[in-house]
Amino acid sequence: MIVSPIFAGKRYAVLGLARSGLTAVATLLASGAEVTAWDREPQAREALDRRVTIADPLTTDLTGYDGIVVSPGVPLNTHPITGVAAKYGVPIIGDIELFAQARAALPPHRVVGITGTNGKSTTTALVHHLLEQAGIPTKMAGNIGAPILGEEPLPAGGVYVLELSSYQIDLTRSLACEVALLLNITPDHLDRYDGFEGYAFSKGRLFAMQGSDQVALFGCEDAATNAIKAAAAQRRPDGRVECIDTVAIADLQPNWPSLQGPHNLQNAAAAVGIAEALGITRPVWEAALATFRGLPHRMERVAEKNGVLFVNDSKATNPASVAPALAAFAGEGRPRIHWILGGVPKSDDLSECEEHFGAIAAAYTIGEAGPKFAAQLSQIMHVEPCEMMGEAVRCAIEAAKPGDVVLLSPACASFDQFRDYEKRGDHFREMVAAMTGGSPAPTTHCIQGSSAA
């Protein structure tokens, strides 16, 4: 666990006692802080009884408190804690900010911060892999893996690699990353921000927290990212702000079995840029790229049966993240993708995927967005309205030919039928295993779909 004397004798309120909240409580208590904690679930509160003061910060006098620690899931634009914090003049922070404040007590180290709408999980895991292969002590945390405060401190020379969502950046005030990366910005999470500009501003704050001598890398493929790059360049010397270079490594991509497609070329180029900024040489990172195994639920190859490849891309929760998945299997000369999509829509607009519609043999729609997507896509391609995952998998298996790909890439959140995208991806894996030779699958039927007009 990461602890620091900087918290000793201070007072904090912690709202939300899931993984990051509980870890923050543990760090603060072990560091000598006084903690008031609250969760709407009684069981979560009971787990901390007699170790902290159990009280709702919404109804507590917070005079003299040093911070209110909240989960990234708390919507600051609508939650009443924002008004309470303003009333008492107490900053709202998250566990990443506690880590930032604790850094001075840790052995000498560096921090890499990675953000972007799409690709940040793969890039974070890839940077972590390159560091491990280079023999550099490293931890991966933030929006991926375990809460950072729960990790054991790295020895001197270590590198913390943090995937940072916009929500986490919103709760952070002093994280100065030695290397920071912005991959891209496309519309997402707009219910939490004052339009797209507010969302982009949140991403840009990662670079505003850096010092002028720290490295900033950018995807440079969209206007919002380039605007943040230009602002970062105004306050740094030459060589500290760069666009990642996909051209320089494109000829190596056939050697990376888990990093295919144009989106993964960008992810790999970003990871290489970070690795070189950290002093990792080309022979080391080039060998390491070939051994990267990818992430669960992100372009994960789960099975191949009778010449048909099954790919779990459940983490693709918006159309912008689906487009590169479709692109990875396009261009083979005939439509070959059997696309399973649907769930809770973040947008009804699938236009970001249109470029690759010619590669789709059929679409299988599920969940809340299913009927709307089916009506929209049936004008362009063959569609099977399936409602449930098992039905969609069975229909796709029945239709697929050798050389085809059955791709779960939903373009939607999962919360209509699954707890999260991980559970959705796990269910897809189970259905594929059951229907391609594993355990028996539940009986489903294919609804007669509609062809493109």
MARVOKOL-518574 format. One line per field, with one value per residue (C-alpha): residue in three letters; x negated, y negated, z negated. Coordinates in nm, 2 decimals, decimal comma, always signed. Each point is the difference from the previous one (the first is absolute). Layout:
residu: (Ala	...) .
xx: (X	...) .
yy: (Y	...) .
zz: (Z	...) .
END
This chain:
residu: (Met	Ile	Val	Ser	Pro	Ile	Phe	Ala	Gly	Lys	Arg	Tyr	Ala	Val	Leu	Gly	Leu	Ala	Arg	Ser	Gly	Leu	Thr	Ala	Val	Ala	Thr	Leu	Leu	Ala	Ser	Gly	Ala	Glu	Val	Thr	Ala	Trp	Asp	Arg	Glu	Pro	Gln	Ala	Arg	Glu	Ala	Leu	Asp	Arg	Arg	Val	Thr	Ile	Ala	Asp	Pro	Leu	Thr	Thr	Asp	Leu	Thr	Gly	Tyr	Asp	Gly	Ile	Val	Val	Ser	Pro	Gly	Val	Pro	Leu	Asn	Thr	His	Pro	Ile	Thr	Gly	Val	Ala	Ala	Lys	Tyr	Gly	Val	Pro	Ile	Ile	Gly	Asp	Ile	Glu	Leu	Phe	Ala	Gln	Ala	Arg	Ala	Ala	Leu	Pro	Pro	His	Arg	Val	Val	Gly	Ile	Thr	Gly	Thr	Asn	Gly	Lys	Ser	Thr	Thr	Thr	Ala	Leu	Val	His	His	Leu	Leu	Glu	Gln	Ala	Gly	Ile	Pro	Thr	Lys	Met	Ala	Gly	Asn	Ile	Gly	Ala	Pro	Ile	Leu	Gly	Glu	Glu	Pro	Leu	Pro	Ala	Gly	Gly	Val	Tyr	Val	Leu	Glu	Leu	Ser	Ser	Tyr	Gln	Ile	Asp	Leu	Thr	Arg	Ser	Leu	Ala	Cys	Glu	Val	Ala	Leu	Leu	Leu	Asn	Ile	Thr	Pro	Asp	His	Leu	Asp	Arg	Tyr	Asp	Gly	Phe	Glu	Gly	Tyr	Ala	Phe	Ser	Lys	Gly	Arg	Leu	Phe	Ala	Met	Gln	Gly	Ser	Asp	Gln	Val	Ala	Leu	Phe	Gly	Cys	Glu	Asp	Ala	Ala	Thr	Asn	Ala	Ile	Lys	Ala	Ala	Ala	Ala	Gln	Arg	Arg	Pro	Asp	Gly	Arg	Val	Glu	Cys	Ile	Asp	Thr	Val	Ala	Ile	Ala	Asp	Leu	Gln	Pro	Asn	Trp	Pro	Ser	Leu	Gln	Gly	Pro	His	Asn	Leu	Gln	Asn	Ala	Ala	Ala	Ala	Val	Gly	Ile	Ala	Glu	Ala	Leu	Gly	Ile	Thr	Arg	Pro	Val	Trp	Glu	Ala	Ala	Leu	Ala	Thr	Phe	Arg	Gly	Leu	Pro	His	Arg	Met	Glu	Arg	Val	Ala	Glu	Lys	Asn	Gly	Val	Leu	Phe	Val	Asn	Asp	Ser	Lys	Ala	Thr	Asn	Pro	Ala	Ser	Val	Ala	Pro	Ala	Leu	Ala	Ala	Phe	Ala	Gly	Glu	Gly	Arg	Pro	Arg	Ile	His	Trp	Ile	Leu	Gly	Gly	Val	Pro	Lys	Ser	Asp	Asp	Leu	Ser	Glu	Cys	Glu	Glu	His	Phe	Gly	Ala	Ile	Ala	Ala	Ala	Tyr	Thr	Ile	Gly	Glu	Ala	Gly	Pro	Lys	Phe	Ala	Ala	Gln	Leu	Ser	Gln	Ile	Met	His	Val	Glu	Pro	Cys	Glu	Met	Met	Gly	Glu	Ala	Val	Arg	Cys	Ala	Ile	Glu	Ala	Ala	Lys	Pro	Gly	Asp	Val	Val	Leu	Leu	Ser	Pro	Ala	Cys	Ala	Ser	Phe	Asp	Gln	Phe	Arg	Asp	Tyr	Glu	Lys	Arg	Gly	Asp	His	Phe	Arg	Glu	Met	Val	Ala	Ala	Met	Thr	Gly	Gly	Ser	Pro	Ala	Pro	Thr	Thr	His	Cys	Ile	Gln	Gly	Ser	Ser	Ala	Ala) .
xx: (+0,00	-0,11	-0,01	-0,14	-0,06	+0,16	+0,34	-0,08	+0,23	+0,22	+0,38	+0,16	+0,35	+0,02	+0,33	+0,04	-0,15	-0,07	-0,35	-0,16	+0,19	-0,10	-0,36	+0,00	+0,13	-0,27	-0,28	+0,13	+0,04	-0,34	-0,15	+0,15	+0,30	+0,35	+0,27	+0,37	+0,15	+0,33	+0,16	+0,37	-0,03	+0,01	-0,23	-0,27	+0,03	+0,00	-0,33	-0,16	+0,19	-0,22	-0,29	+0,14	+0,28	+0,30	+0,19	+0,14	-0,21	+0,32	+0,13	-0,33	-0,18	-0,31	-0,17	-0,37	+0,00	-0,29	+0,18	+0,31	-0,12	+0,26	+0,02	-0,05	+0,36	+0,15	+0,14	-0,14	+0,23	+0,31	-0,09	+0,08	-0,35	-0,13	+0,22	-0,10	-0,37	+0,04	+0,19	-0,29	-0,28	-0,12	-0,16	+0,16	-0,28	-0,05	-0,25	-0,23	-0,04	-0,08	-0,27	-0,13	-0,03	-0,17	-0,27	-0,25	-0,02	-0,06	-0,34	-0,11	+0,22	+0,18	+0,37	+0,15	+0,35	+0,21	+0,34	+0,22	+0,35	-0,11	-0,30	-0,13	+0,04	-0,20	-0,27	-0,03	-0,03	-0,25	-0,22	+0,00	-0,10	-0,29	-0,13	+0,02	-0,19	-0,26	-0,05	+0,13	+0,21	+0,36	+0,36	+0,31	+0,31	+0,25	+0,29	-0,14	-0,10	+0,00	+0,02	-0,34	+0,00	+0,03	-0,32	-0,34	-0,23	-0,25	-0,37	-0,22	+0,01	+0,35	+0,27	+0,37	+0,22	+0,35	+0,29	+0,21	+0,36	+0,13	+0,19	-0,32	-0,18	+0,30	-0,09	-0,37	-0,18	-0,37	-0,10	-0,31	-0,08	-0,35	+0,16	+0,37	+0,18	+0,33	+0,10	+0,32	+0,32	+0,34	+0,34	+0,06	+0,14	+0,17	+0,26	-0,28	-0,12	+0,11	-0,02	-0,29	-0,22	+0,04	-0,10	-0,31	-0,10	+0,00	-0,24	-0,22	-0,05	-0,24	-0,25	+0,07	-0,11	-0,34	-0,32	-0,15	-0,29	+0,24	+0,08	+0,35	+0,09	+0,31	+0,19	+0,04	+0,28	+0,29	+0,05	+0,07	-0,32	-0,20	+0,14	-0,12	-0,34	-0,03	+0,07	-0,25	-0,27	+0,03	-0,15	-0,27	-0,33	-0,04	-0,01	+0,24	+0,32	+0,03	+0,25	-0,03	-0,15	+0,19	-0,19	-0,33	+0,12	+0,27	-0,21	-0,05	+0,38	+0,02	-0,22	+0,25	+0,28	+0,20	-0,04	+0,16	+0,21	-0,07	+0,12	-0,26	-0,27	+0,08	-0,01	-0,33	-0,15	+0,11	-0,15	-0,33	+0,00	+0,04	-0,26	-0,26	+0,08	-0,08	-0,33	+0,10	-0,19	+0,14	-0,13	+0,18	+0,33	+0,00	-0,04	+0,26	+0,27	+0,00	+0,07	+0,29	+0,31	+0,27	+0,28	+0,31	+0,31	-0,20	-0,04	-0,04	-0,02	+0,20	+0,03	-0,04	+0,23	+0,05	-0,20	+0,22	-0,18	+0,19	-0,10	+0,11	-0,01	+0,25	-0,21	+0,11	+0,28	+0,04	+0,00	-0,34	-0,16	+0,19	-0,13	-0,36	+0,12	+0,19	-0,30	-0,22	+0,19	+0,10	-0,17	+0,00	+0,19	+0,35	+0,23	-0,12	+0,09	+0,30	+0,05	+0,18	+0,10	+0,24	+0,06	+0,06	-0,08	-0,23	+0,10	+0,24	-0,25	-0,21	-0,15	-0,35	+0,02	+0,15	-0,34	-0,02	+0,36	-0,10	-0,20	+0,30	+0,18	+0,28	+0,08	+0,16	+0,17	+0,05	+0,12	+0,17	-0,15	+0,08	+0,32	-0,13	-0,33	+0,18	+0,23	-0,29	-0,24	+0,26	-0,01	-0,36	-0,07	+0,15	+0,12	+0,12	+0,19	-0,10	+0,06	-0,22	-0,37	+0,04	+0,25	-0,24	-0,30	+0,20	+0,13	-0,34	-0,15	+0,27	-0,07	-0,38	-0,23	-0,36	-0,21	+0,28	-0,02	+0,27	-0,07	+0,17	-0,06	+0,31	-0,04	+0,21	-0,03	+0,11	+0,23	+0,33	-0,10	-0,34	-0,17	-0,29	-0,19	-0,21	+0,31	+0,13	-0,33	-0,01	+0,35	-0,11	-0,29	+0,22	+0,25	-0,27	-0,15	+0,33	+0,10	-0,33	-0,07	+0,00	+0,28	+0,36	+0,15	+0,36	+0,24	+0,05	+0,14	-0,08	+0,26	+0,04	-0,19	+0,03	-0,23	-0,12	+0,23) .
yy: (+0,00	-0,36	-0,22	-0,35	-0,22	-0,28	+0,12	+0,03	-0,21	-0,10	+0,06	+0,15	+0,11	+0,30	+0,04	+0,35	+0,31	+0,22	+0,10	-0,34	-0,15	+0,28	-0,02	-0,37	+0,05	+0,26	-0,23	-0,30	+0,19	+0,16	-0,35	-0,14	-0,19	-0,03	+0,14	-0,04	+0,26	+0,07	+0,23	+0,04	+0,37	+0,10	+0,30	-0,23	-0,23	+0,29	+0,13	-0,32	-0,04	-0,11	-0,07	-0,33	-0,24	+0,12	-0,31	-0,13	-0,30	-0,15	-0,06	-0,04	-0,32	+0,02	-0,31	+0,05	+0,32	+0,03	+0,18	+0,20	+0,32	+0,13	+0,28	-0,10	+0,13	-0,29	-0,25	-0,33	-0,20	+0,13	+0,15	-0,22	+0,06	-0,27	-0,26	+0,13	-0,02	-0,36	-0,10	+0,11	-0,08	+0,36	+0,15	+0,30	+0,25	+0,36	+0,27	-0,11	-0,34	+0,18	+0,19	-0,32	-0,16	+0,32	+0,01	-0,21	+0,28	+0,28	+0,12	-0,20	+0,10	-0,12	-0,01	+0,06	-0,14	+0,13	-0,13	-0,02	+0,11	+0,32	+0,23	-0,11	+0,34	+0,18	-0,26	+0,00	+0,38	-0,02	-0,26	+0,21	+0,30	-0,19	-0,11	+0,35	+0,14	-0,28	+0,11	-0,32	+0,03	-0,10	-0,01	-0,05	-0,16	-0,28	+0,08	+0,35	+0,26	-0,05	-0,35	-0,16	-0,07	+0,37	+0,09	+0,04	-0,29	+0,06	+0,01	-0,29	-0,04	+0,15	-0,13	-0,03	+0,03	-0,15	+0,02	-0,31	-0,06	-0,35	+0,07	+0,08	-0,31	-0,21	+0,11	-0,06	-0,33	+0,06	+0,31	-0,11	+0,29	+0,04	+0,12	-0,06	+0,12	-0,09	+0,25	-0,16	-0,18	+0,10	-0,08	+0,22	-0,05	-0,32	+0,04	-0,10	-0,31	-0,33	+0,13	+0,15	-0,30	+0,07	+0,36	-0,10	-0,26	+0,28	+0,21	-0,31	-0,05	+0,30	-0,22	-0,32	+0,19	+0,08	-0,20	-0,17	+0,26	+0,30	+0,19	-0,03	+0,24	-0,02	+0,21	-0,31	+0,15	-0,22	-0,37	+0,01	+0,19	-0,23	-0,31	+0,14	+0,08	-0,36	-0,13	+0,24	-0,11	-0,37	+0,06	+0,26	+0,01	+0,18	+0,38	+0,02	+0,01	+0,25	+0,18	+0,38	+0,15	+0,29	-0,01	+0,09	+0,33	+0,10	+0,26	+0,19	+0,05	+0,34	+0,13	-0,10	+0,26	-0,18	-0,35	+0,02	-0,27	-0,38	-0,08	+0,23	-0,15	-0,33	+0,17	+0,16	-0,32	-0,18	+0,26	-0,01	-0,38	+0,03	+0,28	-0,21	-0,30	+0,23	+0,12	+0,34	+0,08	+0,13	+0,35	+0,04	-0,15	+0,17	+0,35	-0,08	-0,11	+0,35	+0,16	-0,22	+0,21	-0,27	-0,07	+0,19	-0,14	-0,21	+0,17	+0,32	+0,31	+0,25	+0,29	+0,13	+0,27	+0,14	-0,29	-0,27	-0,23	-0,13	-0,33	-0,16	-0,38	-0,06	-0,30	-0,19	-0,20	-0,27	-0,02	-0,17	+0,30	+0,25	-0,16	+0,12	+0,35	+0,02	-0,14	+0,27	+0,27	-0,20	+0,01	+0,37	-0,02	+0,10	-0,08	+0,23	-0,16	+0,12	-0,30	+0,04	-0,35	-0,16	-0,08	-0,34	-0,25	-0,30	-0,12	+0,11	-0,11	+0,28	-0,23	+0,05	+0,36	-0,06	+0,02	+0,37	+0,10	+0,17	+0,26	+0,11	+0,32	-0,05	-0,19	+0,16	-0,25	+0,05	-0,19	-0,33	-0,15	+0,30	-0,10	-0,35	+0,13	+0,27	-0,25	-0,22	+0,27	+0,20	-0,27	+0,08	+0,37	+0,32	-0,02	+0,26	-0,15	+0,23	-0,18	+0,24	+0,08	+0,38	-0,04	-0,23	+0,23	+0,30	-0,19	-0,12	+0,35	+0,14	-0,27	-0,02	+0,16	+0,09	-0,32	-0,20	-0,18	+0,00	-0,33	-0,12	-0,38	-0,15	-0,38	-0,02	+0,02	+0,33	-0,09	+0,11	+0,37	+0,02	-0,15	-0,14	+0,06	+0,27	+0,21	-0,05	+0,11	+0,30	+0,10	-0,02	+0,23	+0,25	+0,00	+0,05	+0,28	+0,17	-0,02	+0,09	+0,32	-0,09	+0,05	+0,00	-0,33	-0,12	+0,05	-0,31	-0,08	-0,24	-0,25	-0,05	-0,31	-0,27	-0,06	-0,33	-0,18) .
zz: (+0,00	+0,08	-0,31	-0,07	-0,30	+0,20	-0,11	-0,37	-0,22	+0,29	+0,04	+0,30	+0,10	+0,23	+0,20	+0,16	-0,14	+0,30	+0,09	+0,04	-0,29	-0,24	+0,11	-0,05	-0,36	-0,07	+0,13	-0,20	-0,32	+0,03	+0,06	-0,32	+0,15	-0,16	+0,23	+0,04	+0,24	+0,16	+0,25	+0,08	-0,06	-0,37	+0,05	+0,13	-0,30	-0,24	+0,13	-0,13	-0,32	-0,30	+0,23	+0,14	-0,07	+0,19	+0,12	+0,33	+0,12	+0,14	-0,35	-0,19	-0,11	+0,22	-0,14	-0,02	+0,22	+0,25	+0,27	+0,11	+0,17	+0,25	+0,26	+0,36	+0,05	-0,19	+0,25	-0,12	+0,23	-0,17	-0,34	-0,30	-0,15	+0,24	-0,17	-0,35	+0,09	+0,13	-0,32	-0,23	+0,24	+0,01	+0,32	+0,16	+0,09	+0,09	-0,08	+0,29	-0,17	-0,33	+0,19	+0,15	-0,35	-0,13	+0,27	-0,20	-0,26	+0,26	+0,13	+0,30	+0,29	+0,32	+0,09	+0,34	+0,05	+0,29	+0,11	+0,31	+0,10	+0,16	-0,03	-0,34	-0,17	+0,27	+0,01	-0,38	-0,01	+0,29	-0,17	-0,31	+0,20	+0,17	-0,34	-0,14	+0,30	-0,05	-0,36	-0,15	-0,31	+0,08	-0,12	+0,22	-0,16	+0,02	+0,23	+0,05	-0,26	-0,37	-0,17	-0,01	-0,37	-0,07	+0,18	-0,18	+0,08	+0,28	-0,07	+0,12	+0,38	+0,03	+0,23	-0,08	+0,31	-0,05	+0,23	-0,07	+0,09	+0,03	-0,33	-0,18	+0,15	-0,13	-0,35	+0,03	-0,06	-0,03	+0,20	+0,20	+0,22	+0,13	+0,33	+0,09	+0,31	+0,16	+0,27	+0,14	-0,10	+0,14	-0,15	-0,31	-0,35	+0,10	-0,27	-0,25	+0,18	+0,15	+0,35	+0,19	-0,08	-0,37	+0,05	+0,21	-0,27	-0,26	+0,21	+0,05	-0,38	-0,01	+0,19	-0,19	-0,31	+0,15	-0,04	+0,31	+0,00	+0,01	+0,32	+0,17	+0,28	+0,23	+0,25	+0,23	+0,20	-0,11	-0,04	-0,38	-0,07	+0,22	-0,18	-0,33	+0,15	+0,13	-0,35	-0,16	+0,25	-0,10	-0,34	+0,08	+0,18	+0,33	-0,03	-0,30	+0,21	+0,28	+0,22	-0,01	+0,32	+0,15	+0,33	-0,16	-0,13	+0,24	+0,18	-0,33	-0,07	+0,17	-0,29	-0,27	-0,01	-0,27	+0,15	+0,34	+0,16	+0,05	-0,36	-0,14	+0,22	-0,18	-0,34	+0,08	+0,13	-0,32	-0,22	+0,20	-0,04	-0,38	-0,02	+0,18	-0,22	-0,29	+0,15	+0,14	+0,31	+0,33	-0,02	-0,34	+0,10	+0,34	-0,15	-0,27	+0,24	+0,15	-0,33	-0,12	-0,05	+0,00	-0,25	-0,08	+0,17	+0,24	+0,34	-0,20	+0,22	-0,20	+0,24	+0,36	+0,12	+0,36	+0,13	-0,18	-0,24	-0,31	-0,14	-0,33	+0,02	-0,28	-0,12	+0,32	-0,17	+0,26	+0,38	+0,02	-0,17	+0,23	+0,32	-0,04	-0,10	+0,33	+0,19	-0,14	+0,19	+0,31	+0,34	+0,06	+0,33	-0,13	-0,29	-0,28	-0,34	-0,20	-0,22	-0,34	-0,14	-0,24	-0,36	-0,17	+0,28	-0,07	+0,35	+0,27	+0,26	+0,16	+0,26	-0,13	+0,10	+0,35	+0,18	-0,09	+0,07	+0,32	-0,20	-0,20	+0,11	-0,26	-0,31	-0,31	-0,23	-0,37	-0,31	-0,04	+0,31	+0,21	+0,17	+0,09	+0,13	+0,20	+0,16	+0,08	+0,14	+0,19	+0,27	+0,06	-0,09	-0,11	-0,36	-0,25	-0,30	-0,28	-0,33	-0,21	+0,03	+0,02	+0,29	+0,19	-0,04	+0,12	+0,30	+0,09	-0,03	+0,23	+0,26	-0,02	+0,27	-0,03	+0,00	-0,17	-0,33	-0,27	-0,18	-0,32	+0,02	-0,16	+0,05	-0,32	-0,38	-0,15	-0,28	+0,15	-0,02	-0,17	-0,31	+0,21	+0,33	-0,17	-0,08	+0,35	+0,15	-0,24	+0,11	+0,37	-0,07	-0,18	+0,29	+0,26	-0,20	-0,05	+0,36	+0,16	-0,20	-0,37	-0,25	+0,12	+0,09	-0,07	+0,28	+0,21	+0,34	+0,28	+0,08	+0,38	+0,06	+0,26	+0,29	+0,12	+0,24) .
END
